[in-house]
Each structure stands twice: as structure tokens, then as C-alpha cells.
Amino acid sequence: MKKTIEVVAAIIKKDGKIFATQRGYGEFKDGWEFPGGKIEPGESLEEALVREIREELDTVIEVGELLNTIEYDYPTFHLTMHCFLCIVVSGELVLREHEAARWLAKEQLRTVEWLPADLELIKKLEEI
């Protein structure tokens, strides 16, 4: 049985655009994703997301509604990704771990190469 990795992801919206980041490391380097990461023991999903964005992007966010939970089978693991709508409270979205980032309007969402699990969410974002 594959191991399951449970993560949180931030769909950061501003002025009708969504913040996307490009991975700078690991198996999926160069793929585009929503920023976030793993949940530490004892953390709520929201607490994990606030911490991850502070660590990765030096930014404080406010976590809003849970938009979707994606279940996706990668070749070596199963991913459970809780995706929340978020807004920036303070900070400049400094890239500490990512190679690049873009603000994408809805019609630009497919102009980057999303990681497979994140692509599932793009379909949903195009509908809202």
C-alpha cells in the first residue's frame, strides 16, 4: 500500500488573480503548484497553512473557506490536498523555496505546467 501524504494548499486571490508558484526542488522541480505544505502533528489545517506560507513566502495570510480536497494518486504515494481560499494580510510573497511565481487571471490558469494534483483544482477554479 502506498503511503498517504496530507498537505494544505493556499489559493491566494488578489484583484481577480490567483498566485501560483514553481517548485524549486525535489521530484517535481519546475512544476507549478499552489503554495503550502505538510501538516505538523497537533496543527489544524488552517494553522498548518498559515505556518507554511509564513515559512515559504514570508507572508501572513488569512485562511478562508475550504474550496476543495483533492485526492490524487502519484506513482509512489497518495496525496490528500486540502485547498483553501486565502488573502494576504501582510508581507510581500518573498520566494524562499520556489523558483518563480505568477499572478494568473482565470483565463491564464492553463499557461503554466501544473503538477497533476493541482491541475485537478484548476478545473474547479475555472468554474467559480
N, CA and C atoms as a LAMMPS dump frame, in Angstrom:
ITEM: TIMESTEP
0
ITEM: NUMBER OF ATOMS
384
ITEM: BOX BOUNDS ff ff ff
-5.0000000000000000e+02 5.0000000000000000e+02
-5.0000000000000000e+02 5.0000000000000000e+02
-5.0000000000000000e+02 5.0000000000000000e+02
ITEM: ATOMS id mol type element x y z
1 1 1 N 0.836 -1.195 0
2 1 2 C 0 0 0
3 1 3 C 0.88 1.259 0
4 2 1 N 0.494 2.223 -0.798
5 2 2 C 1.249 3.474 -0.873
6 2 3 C 1.045 4.295 0.388
7 3 1 N 2.064 5.074 0.724
8 3 2 C 1.866 5.99 1.851
9 3 3 C 1.03 7.176 1.381
10 4 1 N 0.288 7.751 2.329
11 4 2 C -0.52 8.934 2.041
12 4 3 C 0.183 10.151 2.618
13 5 1 N 0.288 11.186 1.819
14 5 2 C 0.833 12.463 2.278
15 5 3 C -0.321 13.449 2.301
16 6 1 N -0.52 14.058 3.463
17 6 2 C -1.612 15.024 3.61
18 6 3 C -1.022 16.421 3.684
19 7 1 N -1.496 17.304 2.819
20 7 2 C -0.966 18.658 2.752
21 7 3 C -2.101 19.682 2.687
22 8 1 N -1.709 20.931 2.901
23 8 2 C -2.635 22.056 2.731
24 8 3 C -2.082 22.954 1.636
25 9 1 N -2.98 23.608 0.91
26 9 2 C -2.556 24.498 -0.17
27 9 3 C -3.37 25.79 -0.111
28 10 1 N -2.696 26.895 -0.423
29 10 2 C -3.334 28.211 -0.386
30 10 3 C -3.649 28.682 -1.788
31 11 1 N -4.912 28.999 -2.02
32 11 2 C -5.301 29.665 -3.258
33 11 3 C -5.415 31.135 -2.89
34 12 1 N -4.312 31.85 -3.089
35 12 2 C -4.241 33.25 -2.685
36 12 3 C -4.78 34.112 -3.819
37 13 1 N -5.849 34.842 -3.514
38 13 2 C -6.502 35.658 -4.544
39 13 3 C -6.306 37.138 -4.254
40 14 1 N -6.078 37.9 -5.321
41 14 2 C -5.973 39.354 -5.2
42 14 3 C -6.311 39.97 -6.544
43 15 1 N -7.188 40.953 -6.537
44 15 2 C -7.561 41.668 -7.763
45 15 3 C -7.982 40.713 -8.886
46 16 1 N -8.708 39.656 -8.517
47 16 2 C -9.206 38.718 -9.518
48 16 3 C -8.171 37.747 -10.051
49 17 1 N -6.97 37.751 -9.475
50 17 2 C -5.928 36.833 -9.935
51 17 3 C -5.549 35.867 -8.821
52 18 1 N -4.928 34.757 -9.231
53 18 2 C -4.545 33.695 -8.302
54 18 3 C -3.033 33.53 -8.339
55 19 1 N -2.443 33.348 -7.15
56 19 2 C -0.993 33.242 -7.009
57 19 3 C -0.546 31.797 -7.234
58 20 1 N 0.37 31.605 -8.17
59 20 2 C 0.914 30.271 -8.487
60 20 3 C 2.419 30.291 -8.284
61 21 1 N 2.97 29.18 -7.801
62 21 2 C 4.41 29.096 -7.567
63 21 3 C 5.011 27.908 -8.304
64 22 1 N 6.291 28.034 -8.67
65 22 2 C 7.01 26.98 -9.38
66 22 3 C 7.991 26.332 -8.415
67 23 1 N 7.9 25.02 -8.305
68 23 2 C 8.75 24.289 -7.367
69 23 3 C 10.217 24.416 -7.729
70 24 1 N 11.035 24.597 -6.707
71 24 2 C 12.458 24.756 -6.94
72 24 3 C 13.286 23.563 -6.508
73 25 1 N 12.63 22.466 -6.124
74 25 2 C 13.382 21.347 -5.569
75 25 3 C 12.593 20.051 -5.726
76 26 1 N 13.288 18.93 -5.527
77 26 2 C 12.617 17.637 -5.376
78 26 3 C 12.162 16.993 -6.675
79 27 1 N 11.398 15.951 -6.487
80 27 2 C 10.932 15.102 -7.59
81 27 3 C 10.133 15.895 -8.624
82 28 1 N 9.424 16.906 -8.175
83 28 2 C 8.535 17.653 -9.073
84 28 3 C 9.07 19.054 -9.367
85 29 1 N 10.392 19.215 -9.292
86 29 2 C 11.027 20.507 -9.566
87 29 3 C 10.535 21.066 -10.9
88 30 1 N 10.299 22.356 -10.941
89 30 2 C 9.841 23.108 -12.113
90 30 3 C 8.343 23.012 -12.369
91 31 1 N 7.649 22.103 -11.702
92 31 2 C 6.194 22.046 -11.855
93 31 3 C 5.54 23.188 -11.091
94 32 1 N 4.391 23.628 -11.56
95 32 2 C 3.661 24.724 -10.902
96 32 3 C 2.642 24.169 -9.927
97 33 1 N 2.482 24.884 -8.824
98 33 2 C 1.602 24.417 -7.748
99 33 3 C 1.074 25.604 -6.963
100 34 1 N 0.106 25.294 -6.096
101 34 2 C -0.345 26.279 -5.122
102 34 3 C 0.54 26.126 -3.894
103 35 1 N 1.003 27.222 -3.297
104 35 2 C 1.909 27.107 -2.161
105 35 3 C 1.223 26.491 -0.946
106 36 1 N 2.021 25.85 -0.11
107 36 2 C 1.511 25.197 1.091
108 36 3 C 2.481 24.112 1.506
109 37 1 N 1.982 23.122 2.218
110 37 2 C 2.874 22.048 2.634
111 37 3 C 2.234 21.111 3.63
112 38 1 N 3.089 20.329 4.276
113 38 2 C 2.626 19.276 5.18
114 38 3 C 2.118 19.84 6.5
115 39 1 N 1.228 19.066 7.102
116 39 2 C 0.638 19.424 8.388
117 39 3 C 1.488 18.809 9.491
118 40 1 N 1.879 19.609 10.467
119 40 2 C 2.649 19.095 11.61
120 40 3 C 1.676 18.475 12.623
121 41 1 N 2.167 17.52 13.424
122 41 2 C 1.298 16.918 14.451
123 41 3 C 0.711 17.982 15.374
124 42 1 N -0.597 17.883 15.619
125 42 2 C -1.259 18.806 16.536
126 42 3 C -1.749 20.092 15.899
127 43 1 N -1.425 20.309 14.635
128 43 2 C -1.879 21.532 13.965
129 43 3 C -3.231 21.309 13.302
130 44 1 N -4.045 22.354 13.286
131 44 2 C -5.242 22.311 12.446
132 44 3 C -4.793 22.57 11.01
133 45 1 N -5.669 22.301 10.055
134 45 2 C -5.337 22.557 8.647
135 45 3 C -5.009 24.034 8.446
136 46 1 N -5.817 24.899 9.057
137 46 2 C -5.608 26.343 8.909
138 46 3 C -4.289 26.789 9.516
139 47 1 N -3.959 26.264 10.697
140 47 2 C -2.69 26.621 11.347
141 47 3 C -1.504 26.185 10.498
142 48 1 N -1.603 24.994 9.933
143 48 2 C -0.525 24.491 9.077
144 48 3 C -0.324 25.401 7.871
145 49 1 N -1.423 25.832 7.291
146 49 2 C -1.335 26.667 6.09
147 49 3 C -0.729 28.037 6.408
148 50 1 N -1.147 28.631 7.51
149 50 2 C -0.585 29.919 7.925
150 50 3 C 0.926 29.775 8.146
151 51 1 N 1.344 28.705 8.834
152 51 2 C 2.77 28.484 9.106
153 51 3 C 3.555 28.259 7.819
154 52 1 N 3.041 27.406 6.946
155 52 2 C 3.75 27.096 5.701
156 52 3 C 3.949 28.342 4.836
157 53 1 N 2.916 29.16 4.713
158 53 2 C 3.029 30.362 3.878
159 53 3 C 3.995 31.361 4.524
160 54 1 N 3.986 31.43 5.849
161 54 2 C 4.947 32.298 6.536
162 54 3 C 6.374 31.813 6.252
163 55 1 N 6.59 30.485 6.31
164 55 2 C 7.927 29.921 6.076
165 55 3 C 8.351 30.047 4.614
166 56 1 N 7.458 29.729 3.693
167 56 2 C 7.815 29.677 2.268
168 56 3 C 7.841 31.045 1.609
169 57 1 N 6.949 31.93 2.053
170 57 2 C 6.752 33.193 1.324
171 57 3 C 6.889 34.437 2.194
172 58 1 N 7.241 34.253 3.477
173 58 2 C 7.44 35.375 4.394
174 58 3 C 6.214 36.292 4.406
175 59 1 N 5.036 35.669 4.396
176 59 2 C 3.783 36.409 4.275
177 59 3 C 2.756 35.865 5.27
178 60 1 N 1.97 36.764 5.829
179 60 2 C 0.873 36.363 6.712
180 60 3 C -0.405 36.349 5.879
181 61 1 N -1.12 35.224 5.948
182 61 2 C -2.379 35.101 5.21
183 61 3 C -3.539 34.901 6.176
184 62 1 N -4.717 35.182 5.663
185 62 2 C -5.951 34.825 6.355
186 62 3 C -6.568 33.684 5.567
187 63 1 N -6.845 32.591 6.266
188 63 2 C -7.394 31.406 5.606
189 63 3 C -8.914 31.498 5.598
190 64 1 N -9.48 31.377 4.408
191 64 2 C -10.926 31.432 4.248
192 64 3 C -11.515 30.035 4.111
193 65 1 N -12.493 29.925 3.22
194 65 2 C -13.221 28.659 3.107
195 65 3 C -12.387 27.567 2.44
196 66 1 N -12.688 26.332 2.82
197 66 2 C -12.116 25.165 2.162
198 66 3 C -12.787 25.048 0.802
199 67 1 N -12.016 25.208 -0.246
200 67 2 C -12.586 25.173 -1.593
201 67 3 C -12.788 23.737 -2.064
202 68 1 N -11.791 22.892 -1.77
203 68 2 C -11.848 21.52 -2.265
204 68 3 C -10.778 20.687 -1.564
205 69 1 N -11.018 19.388 -1.456
206 69 2 C -9.978 18.456 -1.023
207 69 3 C -9.724 17.521 -2.196
208 70 1 N -8.497 17.564 -2.693
209 70 2 C -8.11 16.756 -3.85
210 70 3 C -7.487 15.456 -3.35
211 71 1 N -7.924 14.345 -3.909
212 71 2 C -7.291 13.044 -3.652
213 71 3 C -6.632 12.633 -4.962
214 72 1 N -5.315 12.424 -4.934
215 72 2 C -4.621 12.128 -6.188
216 72 3 C -3.559 11.06 -5.963
217 73 1 N -3.525 10.077 -6.857
218 73 2 C -2.535 9.007 -6.775
219 73 3 C -1.342 9.297 -7.668
220 74 1 N -0.228 9.655 -7.034
221 74 2 C 1.045 9.736 -7.75
222 74 3 C 1.631 8.333 -7.782
223 75 1 N 2.651 8.085 -8.632
224 75 2 C 3.215 6.723 -8.724
225 75 3 C 3.718 6.163 -7.396
226 76 1 N 4.281 7.013 -6.527
227 76 2 C 4.898 6.49 -5.308
228 76 3 C 4.149 6.82 -4.021
229 77 1 N 3.092 7.63 -4.108
230 77 2 C 2.339 7.977 -2.908
231 77 3 C 0.952 8.493 -3.289
232 78 1 N 0.067 8.52 -2.294
233 78 2 C -1.266 9.098 -2.469
234 78 3 C -1.263 10.461 -1.792
235 79 1 N -1.774 11.47 -2.489
236 79 2 C -1.813 12.832 -1.946
237 79 3 C -3.23 13.223 -1.571
238 80 1 N -3.397 13.716 -0.362
239 80 2 C -4.63 14.362 0.063
240 80 3 C -4.286 15.832 0.247
241 81 1 N -4.891 16.702 -0.552
242 81 2 C -4.548 18.117 -0.532
243 81 3 C -5.79 18.958 -0.244
244 82 1 N -5.767 19.621 0.923
245 82 2 C -6.875 20.493 1.332
246 82 3 C -6.576 21.896 0.807
247 83 1 N -7.442 22.409 -0.039
248 83 2 C -7.188 23.678 -0.735
249 83 3 C -8.119 24.765 -0.207
250 84 1 N -7.517 25.811 0.351
251 84 2 C -8.282 26.892 0.964
252 84 3 C -8.122 28.191 0.186
253 85 1 N -9.218 28.938 0.076
254 85 2 C -9.125 30.303 -0.444
255 85 3 C -8.491 31.166 0.635
256 86 1 N -7.537 32.019 0.255
257 86 2 C -6.8 32.829 1.221
258 86 3 C -6.603 34.245 0.698
259 87 1 N -6.365 35.153 1.629
260 87 2 C -5.974 36.508 1.25
261 87 3 C -4.716 36.893 2.029
262 88 1 N -3.937 37.8 1.458
263 88 2 C -2.731 38.279 2.115
264 88 3 C -3.117 39.332 3.152
265 89 1 N -2.622 39.151 4.376
266 89 2 C -2.84 40.127 5.434
267 89 3 C -1.649 41.088 5.471
268 90 1 N -0.431 40.528 5.432
269 90 2 C 0.772 41.356 5.39
270 90 3 C 1.918 40.564 4.793
271 91 1 N 2.863 41.275 4.2
272 91 2 C 4.011 40.623 3.588
273 91 3 C 3.997 40.794 2.082
274 92 1 N 5.1 40.42 1.468
275 92 2 C 5.308 40.685 0.041
276 92 3 C 5.435 39.428 -0.812
277 93 1 N 5.101 38.258 -0.269
278 93 2 C 5.215 36.998 -1.009
279 93 3 C 6.642 36.813 -1.562
280 94 1 N 7.604 36.759 -0.639
281 94 2 C 9.011 36.546 -0.978
282 94 3 C 9.231 35.056 -1.253
283 95 1 N 9.865 34.737 -2.374
284 95 2 C 10.089 33.331 -2.726
285 95 3 C 11.311 32.793 -1.995
286 96 1 N 11.09 31.966 -0.962
287 96 2 C 12.186 31.36 -0.218
288 96 3 C 12.534 29.97 -0.742
289 97 1 N 11.544 29.26 -1.272
290 97 2 C 11.77 27.881 -1.712
291 97 3 C 11.416 27.664 -3.177
292 98 1 N 10.736 28.608 -3.775
293 98 2 C 10.27 28.43 -5.153
294 98 3 C 11.164 29.157 -6.147
295 99 1 N 11.154 28.682 -7.384
296 99 2 C 11.952 29.287 -8.448
297 99 3 C 11.302 30.527 -9.017
298 100 1 N 9.991 30.492 -9.106
299 100 2 C 9.269 31.582 -9.753
300 100 3 C 7.839 31.606 -9.231
301 101 1 N 7.149 32.707 -9.514
302 101 2 C 5.746 32.832 -9.133
303 101 3 C 5.067 33.758 -10.128
304 102 1 N 3.774 33.581 -10.272
305 102 2 C 2.996 34.45 -11.159
306 102 3 C 1.615 34.665 -10.562
307 103 1 N 1.056 35.845 -10.848
308 103 2 C -0.354 36.106 -10.582
309 103 3 C -1.082 35.803 -11.893
310 104 1 N -2.01 34.854 -11.85
311 104 2 C -2.709 34.431 -13.061
312 104 3 C -4.196 34.755 -13.006
313 105 1 N -4.678 35.392 -14.049
314 105 2 C -6.124 35.579 -14.192
315 105 3 C -6.738 34.234 -14.588
316 106 1 N -8.033 34.106 -14.419
317 106 2 C -8.703 32.826 -14.695
318 106 3 C -8.369 32.293 -16.093
319 107 1 N -8.364 33.194 -17.082
320 107 2 C -8.097 32.731 -18.452
321 107 3 C -6.613 32.411 -18.694
322 108 1 N -5.752 32.718 -17.719
323 108 2 C -4.318 32.407 -17.85
324 108 3 C -3.917 31.16 -17.071
325 109 1 N -4.858 30.554 -16.363
326 109 2 C -4.508 29.449 -15.472
327 109 3 C -3.8 28.291 -16.18
328 110 1 N -4.115 28.077 -17.434
329 110 2 C -3.505 26.937 -18.142
330 110 3 C -2.232 27.325 -18.915
331 111 1 N -1.672 28.499 -18.606
332 111 2 C -0.448 28.921 -19.302
333 111 3 C 0.812 28.405 -18.617
334 112 1 N 0.662 27.72 -17.475
335 112 2 C 1.814 27.119 -16.797
336 112 3 C 1.6 25.61 -16.696
337 113 1 N 2.691 24.888 -16.477
338 113 2 C 2.63 23.417 -16.365
339 113 3 C 2.365 23.021 -14.915
340 114 1 N 1.093 22.841 -14.577
341 114 2 C 0.703 22.475 -13.213
342 114 3 C 1.101 21.042 -12.901
343 115 1 N 1.389 20.78 -11.639
344 115 2 C 1.556 19.403 -11.18
345 115 3 C 0.189 18.718 -11.283
346 116 1 N 0.162 17.402 -11.477
347 116 2 C -1.117 16.712 -11.741
348 116 3 C -2.208 16.956 -10.703
349 117 1 N -1.879 16.905 -9.428
350 117 2 C -2.914 17.103 -8.404
351 117 3 C -3.454 18.531 -8.451
352 118 1 N -2.57 19.494 -8.69
353 118 2 C -3 20.889 -8.746
354 118 3 C -3.88 21.143 -9.977
355 119 1 N -3.624 20.405 -11.039
356 119 2 C -4.427 20.529 -12.255
357 119 3 C -5.891 20.191 -11.981
358 120 1 N -6.114 19.247 -11.086
359 120 2 C -7.493 18.896 -10.687
360 120 3 C -8.211 20.135 -10.135
361 121 1 N -7.479 20.941 -9.397
362 121 2 C -8.073 22.126 -8.798
363 121 3 C -8.327 23.216 -9.837
364 122 1 N -7.493 23.284 -10.852
365 122 2 C -7.652 24.295 -11.908
366 122 3 C -9.043 24.156 -12.53
367 123 1 N -9.464 22.914 -12.782
368 123 2 C -10.787 22.684 -13.362
369 123 3 C -11.86 23.322 -12.492
370 124 1 N -11.715 23.165 -11.184
371 124 2 C -12.699 23.718 -10.248
372 124 3 C -12.629 25.249 -10.247
373 125 1 N -11.43 25.807 -10.269
374 125 2 C -11.278 27.266 -10.247
375 125 3 C -11.855 27.916 -11.497
376 126 1 N -11.804 27.213 -12.593
377 126 2 C -12.349 27.758 -13.836
378 126 3 C -13.87 27.856 -13.791
379 127 1 N -14.467 27.091 -12.875
380 127 2 C -15.925 27.078 -12.758
381 127 3 C -16.457 28.151 -11.819
382 128 1 N -15.586 28.691 -10.943
383 128 2 C -16.101 29.67 -9.966
384 128 3 C -15.854 31.102 -10.396
